[in-house]
Amino acid sequence: MTQSTDPGIDLDPEDRKIITLARSARARNGVPEGAAVRDETGRTYVAGTVELASLQLSALRTAVAMAVASGATSLEAAAVVTAADRASDEDLAAVRDLG
């Protein structure tokens, strides 16, 4: 997973797509983070932060969980849009676990 906010980086159209989906999830749901992941078959999973009294998940961990629950065995790409400086170590671990 490349961590960059540099608009000058030339991204593949499919990578731009998951960034756009992550931004849209964040804006649409009014949540702190939006994320999207693409699995080995090209399927995309989009999620926002989950903040319930009994369950708190980052957007990226939610998207990874959705991919796993749908049968994905690996990830090709992941994107997270957040106000934080970077994805958390736990988020990166979830991507590596499936990656």
N, C-alpha and C positions, 0 to 999 in steps of 0.2 A: 504494500500500500504506500503510495507516494503521498507525503504530506506537503502540500504547497498551496499557497494562496496567490502565487505569482501568475497574473493574467497573461504573461508572455510565454508561458510554457505551452508548447504545441501538444495537445491531447488528441487521442483517437476519438472519433465521433461517439463511439459507444461509452467511452470514459466520460466525455462531456455530458452524455445522457444521464448517467447515474448521479453526477454532480447536480444537474438540473432537478432530477427527481428528489434528491436529498434536500435541496433548497426549498422545493415546493412543499414537501412534507412538513418542514419546519414552519414555513409561512402559513400554510393552510390550517395547521392544527394549533398554531400559536404556542409551540413548545420550544424549550431551550435548544434542542438539537434535532436535526433531521439526518437520516442516513439511508443509503441504498447499497446493496451488494448484488453482484452478478455471479451466478454459480457456473459450474463446468459445462452446463448445457446452454448457457446464455439467458436463463431465466433471471429476472430481476425481482428483488424483494425490497420494499420501501417501508420505512418506519419512522416514527417520532419517539421522543422520550416518553416513557411510561412512568407516571407518578401517582400511584394509588397509596392509600394508607397501608396496605399490606404488601405492596409490590413496587419496587423502584428499579427501572432498567434504563440504561442509556439507549439512545436511538440505534447505535451501532450493534449493541448486544441484542436488541430486539430484532433487528433485521437478520442477524446471524441466526438467532433462534427460529425465525420464520423459515429461513432457508433449510435448516436442519430438519424442522418439522415437516417440510415438504419433500424431504428425501435427498437434498443436496449432499454430495460427498466431498466437494471442494469448492473454493471460490476463485474466480478469475480476477475480481476487482472489488474494492470497497471504497465508499466515499462517506465522509461525515462532515456536516456543516454545523459549526458550533461557535459560540463566542469565546470559548476557551482557547488557550494557546495551542493545544494539541489534543489528540485523542488520549484518553487515559490508558495506563498500562493494562488495566483489566480489559478494556475494549480491544486493544491490540492483541492481547492474548487470545481473546475469543476468535478473532480473525485468523490468527496463526493456527489455532486448534483445528479449524476447518480448512484453512488455506493449504 
